[in-house]
Amino acid sequence: MGSLNFKNEINEIGKGVIDLEIKALKKLKNSINKSFNDAVNVISKCKSKVIICGVGKSGIISSKISATLSSVGVPSFSISANDCSHGDLGKITNQDILILISNSGNTDELSNLIKFAKINKITLIGIVSNDRSNLYKSSNIKILIPEVEESGHGVVPTSSTTSQLALGDAISIALMKKKKFGKLDFKKFHPAGNLGKKLKTASDVMLIKNKIPFVNENEVMKNALKILNAKKLGFLVVVNNQKLNTGIFTDGDLKRLMQKKKDIKKLKIKSFMTRKPYIVEENILASEILAQMNKRKITNVCVYKKKDKRKIVGVIHIHNLLKILK
């Protein structure tokens, strides 16, 4: 019984920590104002780098914010306040934007950075919870995070660092929207791992050139079936004399045709093809294509280039798609 009570007590402690952080995030949400907007606008116009620095736990948060900014197309890196007093100030130019993160805003380690920013006229964004602090007063753009209750006797940085992290995420996503940084842009910075798989497009998975089972719409079935058997994809991409797509012919179409006609060798394929098949643009996400193929119960799809739906540049077989996305 005592063991059960102890487990319940531990669970309640965990819930209490999360409750305090939820309260902190609600306060943060209500505090978003013109300063947030100003920070996003200034960063969006930066022609160089966004450099982020914090001390202690805020230093760890600064590394994560910097990584998120870089991943959405805003060149950024984090620096150590201590190292800046020993030569790393040389990493910062007056074309950069400097973001300093501190709960108190009076940390000794940040004083040299603040002085350096002033002397070199570097735009300084301060993220701080103390509006009487040196950092708040010295910043060009002042983002005031509401004071919050910490967990662990009220002294362990928990609620405050959660707020800092959430603010960094908010800035990053706002910049992503403002700079019109889309999925294809995001894909460039995430070529590997699960994100890389999720962001693969039709152009990444399609079969191209001589692997596409093209057949002219005036071809007789005898010759068309030779191509169907040789390509082994279960369908043909039917084109006219200008090599523009007019339809597809599938194994299913062949079965239905053979049920109706005994001799099909001399019949032209255009009379029995499927017109207006489901086709996709080359930049459509592979995961979206797979969902549509499952919904439509089809195993192949044609791919076209932007603005030219009748010019087929590739084909996708569901087996290839499943292999890449698994």
MOURHU-V436104 format. One line per field, one symbol per residue. phi: phi as a letter, one per 30 degrees, with the letter a starting at -180 (. if undefined). psi: psi as a letter, one per 30 degrees, with the letter a starting at -180 (. if undefined). burial: + if it has 24 or more other ideal C-beta (glycine too) atoms within 12 Angstrom, else -. Layout:
BEGIN
phi = ???
psi = ???
burial = ???
END
This chain:
BEGIN
phi = .ddddddddddddeddddedddddddddedcdbeddddddddddcdcbcccbbbciddddddddddddeddciceabcbcdddddbjddddccdcdcccccaddicdedddddddddddchcdccccacbdcddddddddbcccdedbdddiiibddbdddddddddddddddddedddhdcddddedcbdciddeddcdceddcddbhdddddbddcdddedddddedddhciabcdbcdcicdblbbceddddddddcbdccecdddddbdddhddbbddcddeddddddddddhbcbbccbdeibdccdcabbcdddddddcd
psi = eeeeeeeeeeeeeeeeeeeeeeeeeeeeeffkaeeeeeeeeeeffkfbljkkklkbefeeeeeeeeeeeefggjkllllkeefffhfffffklfflkkkkkkeeggkeffeeeeeeeeeghkkkkkjlgjggleeeffkekjjjkkklklliggfkjdeeeeeeeeeeeeeeeeeeeeghjaeeeeeefiflaeeeefgkleffflklbffkikkkfgkleeeefeeeeefhfglkjklafghkkfalkleeeeeeeffekejfegkkfffgljlhljllkfgkkeeeeeeeeeefhlflkkkllkgiffjkfllkkeeeeeeef.
burial = -------------------++-+++-++--++--++-+++-+++-+--+++++++++++-++++++++++++++-++++++--+----+--+---++++++++++++-++-+++-++----+++++++++--++++-++++++++++++++-----++++++++++++++++++++----+----++-+-------+-+++++++++----++++++-+-+--++-++--+-+++++++-----+++++++-++--+------+--+-++++++--++++++++++++++--+----+++++++------++++++++-++--++-
END
